[in-house]
């Protein structure tokens, strides 16, 4: 389990852990991420209560802090800036969309699990074809219904545990206290799930509801999907930009930490 220390504590800073993941690995991993992308469109189904959303906003901001969460992150967007809480909220709400689709024979509505295509409008004028989601088959619908129901239970229980460990309200704890709570063994399983969804919300295609304003992609210098324009030979050869980990002296620590997860 990662050590959620404050920026002045021992161990590598949290942003070093996140940005230490190569951009190529993020792109490949999230292209077929293990979580369903949240619903994108008008009137999405939501799962969290207002308080639950506030708890998740604070917890994900300790995993991926932004400038308002840690002065050391000035100029670096975090979970709040990327809209991670909305990503997770709509992700869990996809269960209701799946059930509605099943009741109507799968015609409407279409749950946002598989993004359409073949491309977006980021490199070509016209409609964003990736925002038109593909209806899952019957077997996929059953599998996702089971998975999402389990995640809903984990979030409900995990948020309640965070509140309990904070003396009633996790959002009223100081950042240092929140870090200590997130490092407790009682929330280790929930933290693993929350970390996974935080990374997805930061770096997944924006059609999935996170990565607001391409905040995550801009932070790691990832240009995003290239179709239909593709990449020129020069773009393939050149660097995407400055490596945020290069020269920091903590690469070995980050790799060791990731290996222990």
Buried (B, 14 or more C-beta within 10 A) or exposed (E): BBBBBBBEEEBBBBBBBBBBBBBEEBBEBBEEBEBBBBBBEEEBBBBBEEEBBBBBBBBBBBBBBBBEBBEEBEEBBBBBBBBBBBBBBBBBBBBBBBBBBBEEEBEEBBBBBBBBBEBBEBBEEEEBBBBBBBBBEEEBBEEBBEBBBEBBEBBBEBBEBBBEBBEEEBBEBEBEBBBBBBBBEEBEEBBBBBBEBBBBBBBBBBBBBBBBEBBBBBBBBBBBBBBEEEEEEEEEEEEEEEBBBEEBEBBEBBEEBEEEE
